[in-house]
Every structure is written in structure tokens, then in C-alpha cells.
């Protein structure tokens, strides 16, 4: 079986499992997901922000939407949509920052569509989604004043971040705001593990939509990932055992 055919089979299997779990989850109560404390604390932070009139800041990083890093940015956008749906009627509605022009446009569109669905277009402000810099450290430098000066009570960093993320988390620490963060970048993950109050490690980043209620397909995707992961494990073990037996005989 060629590499391309194997990839197509896995993609088809994943899509089939997602659709199947979507309909299965609609018929049963609860989502049966493992506990990730960071997301429970994030829900509490959003509720507190609504009650005391402070702002949730969502940073979706610098990943080009057409590159592999775009997957992390899409998760950030889905979480931004959910946060905006909960906190858009706050005195200080959620704001989004990006280090890429296309991501900023998508963030603005996400916020606009959320406000429109809630019949709150009179409160929508395009400047709630903004570009704070187009290079790694200019993005971080532009984000820091927002955290300190705009009544932010919690930072949600979900996207592609590198070493520059240390500046953003340090601004959150100085302003005594909670920081929830995850990235697809390994050096960035190491920094966030040491500096964020609630770091999202590895694949926890991609589970965000399911845990904060972004939609049933996010939950179905997690279940499909678990099945595909076990299928790959079985194939790897089977291949290793097959090679061992062939070598012995």
C-alpha cells in the first residue's frame, strides 16, 4: 500500500468516525471526556469576567492560515467564537490579537458573526480584532500594552507562538491576570509550561473547542482521534511483531 493511499484511507476513516460519533453523541447524555482542569478554570474565568465587567483577551498567534500552523489558529478562532458568545454582553467584551493580517480579518469576522447571531450588532466594534505586530517580537510587544491597560482579567493564548510568548505571559504576570495557553511550537510549549498559570500540553490544545462547548463536531473529533490513535498503535505493534517473526524464521 502506497503512502498516498494509506493517507487517504486514514482520512476517510477519520471523517467516517467523526460523522458516526456526531450522531452517537446526539443520542446520549454527557460527552465522556477526560478531565483537563485548565478548561474548567477557563470557564470560571469567563463567568467572572462577565460578572465584574472585565475583558477576556484571546491571542491567536502568528500562524499562516494556509500553513500547518493554521490548525492551531483555527482552534483559537473556534475558542474565540465561544468566548465571545458567552461574554459579548460584558462591559468590556472579549478582544482578539493576531500577528497575521488574514488571522486578524478572520477574528473580526468571527466576532461579527457571533454578535450578529446574538442580535448585538450595535455593540460590535471591528477594533476588537486587531493586528498587534507582523513579526514575532513586534506581535508580543504590541500585545503587552493591551493586557496591562485594557481591563483584561484573563488571557487565552491559543495558536502558534514561539519564544516571544514569554513577553506576553510576563505582561499577564505583571498585571496579575490569569493566563491559559497552548501552542503547536515546541520551544513555545516549554516556555508556557513554566510561565502560564494553566498550560495546555500537546494535544490538549486541539481539544479546546470540545471542552468549552464550541460544537458537537469538536467532541466527535476527539473520539475519532482516540480510535485512529489506537488503530495506528495496533498497526505499529503488528508491523514490529511481523518483522521480528520474519527475522527469527
N, C-alpha and C positions, 0 to 999 in steps of 0.2 A: 504494500500500500504506500503510495507516494505521500510526501509531506503535505502537499496541497489537498489531497483527498482526505487525509487524516484531519486536517484543519476544518474542512467543510463538514465532515461527519460530527466533529465536536461542536461546531457552531449550530448545526441542525439539532443535535441532541440538547444543547443548552436552551435554544429557543423553544423546543417542544416541552422541555421540563418547566420552563418559565410559564408557558401558557397553561400547562396542566396544573401546576401549583397555584396559579391565579384562581382557577375555578375551584380547586380543592379548598383553598383558604377562605373563599367566599361562603362555604357551607359549614365551616367550623368556627367555634369561638376561640379567640386568642391566636397569637402568631407563633408561640412556642420558640422564642428566640432566647439565646443565652444572655445573661446579664452583662451589660457593659456600663459600669457606674457613671462614666462620663456623660452619657446621653441622658440619664435620669437627672443628673445635676444640671445639665443644659436646659432641660425643660423647666426646672425650678428657677433658673436664672432668667429665662424668658418671662415667666409669670411675674417675677419680682420686678423686672424692668417695666412691665405694663402697669403694675400697681404703683410704683414710685415715680413713674414718668421719666425714666432714663432710657438710654439708647442701646440697642444691640448693634455691634459692628461686625459685619461679615466680610472677610477678606478672601477673595477667590484666586489670589496669586497671579502668576505671570504666564502660565502655560498657553501656548498657541492652541486654539480650539481644534485645529486640523492635525496636531501632532499627538504622539502617545500621551503627553502630559495633559491633553484636553479632557481625558476621562476624569481626572481629579477635579478639574474646573467644572465639569458638568455636575458632579456630586455637590460641589459648592453652590452651584446655581439652584439645584433642587432643594438644598437646605435653606438657601436664601428665600425661596418661594414659601416654604413652610413657616419660617420665622416671620416673614412679612405678613402672612395670613393671620398669625396669632397677635402680633404686636403693632400692626399698621395703624391702629386707632390710638396709640400711645401719644403722649405729649411730645415725645421725641421718637419718631418712627425709625425703624432699622435703616442703616445705611450700608452700602457696599463699596469696597475699593478693589481696584484691579490694576495690574501692571501691563495690561494689553488693551488696545483700543477696542478690538472686537469683543473681548470679555466685558468691558465696561458697557458697550451697547447691549449685550445680552442681559447684563444685570439690570440695566434700565428697563428693558422690555419685560423682564421677569417681574420687577416691581410694578410696572404699569399694568400688566395683565392681572396681577393679584389685586391691586386697588380697584381695577375695573370690575372684577368678579365680586368684590365686596361693596360695590356702589359707593366708593370713597374717592372718586377721581378728583374731587375738589381739594383733597389733601395730598395728592400725588405731586412730588417735586422731582423733576429729572435729575437734579443735582445730588439726589440720594444715591445714585450710582455714578461713580467717578473714577477717572484715571489719576493716580497719585504719582506716577513715575513710570518711565518706559524701560529703565534699566534696573537690575536687581536692587542696588542700594538707593537709587533715587525713588523707587517704589516704597522702600522701607522708610526713607526719610520723609516722604510725603504723607505716609500713613501715621507716623508718630504724633504729629500735632493734632490730628483728628481724635486719636484715642485720649489725649490729655485734655483737649479744650472743648469737646462737644458732648459732654454729659454721658459718656459711654460707661455702662456698668458691666458689660461682658463683651469679650472678643471671641469670635468664631473664625478661626483660620482654617479654611478647607480648600486646598488647591495645590499648586506646585510652588514650593518655596525652597530656597537654598539657604546658604549661610546668613543671608540678610535677615532671615526671620528672627535672629537673636535681637536685632534692634527693635522689632515690633513687640516681642514679648517683654523686653526691658521697659518699653513705654507703658505697657499694661501693668507691670510690677510697680513702676513709679506712681502711676495713677490709682493703684490699689483696685484694679479691675480683674475679674476672672478671665482666664484665657483657656479656651478649648481649641485644640489644634491638631491637625493631621496633614501629612504631605506624602507625595509619592517619591520624594527625593531622599536618599539615604542619609547624606550629611544633615539635611534639614530635620529628618526624624530624630537623629541623635541629639541635635540642639533642642528640639521641642520636648524630648523625653526629660531633659534636665531643667528646662525653663518654663514649660507650660504647666498650669495647675492641673489640667486634665488632658494629657496627650493621647492621641488616637494612634495606636501602634499597628503598622502593617495594614492588613485588610480591614481593620476597624474603620478606616477612612471611608471605604466604599459601602459600609453598612449604614451610614448616617441617615440616608433617606428613609430606610425601613424603621429605624428606631424613633424618629421624630414624626412619623406619620405622614410622609410625603406622598404615599400612594401604595396600593396593594401590589403593584408590579415590583416595587422595591423589595417587598417581603418575599415575593415569589422568586426574585433573582437570587436572594440569599439561599433559599432552599435548593435552587437549581445549582448554585455554586458548590454546595455541600455534596450533592450527588456526583457532579462531574469530578470533583476532587477525589472522591473515593474510587471512581472509575479509573482515573489516572493512576492512583496508588496501586490498584489491582493489576493494571497493565504493567507498571514498572516492576512490581514484585514477580509477576508471571514471566516477564522477559528475563529478569535476573535468574530465576529458578531454571528457566529453559536453557539459558546459556551455561549454567552450572552443570545441569544434567548432560547437556551435549558435550561439555568438556570432559566429564567423567567417563562417558561411554563412546 
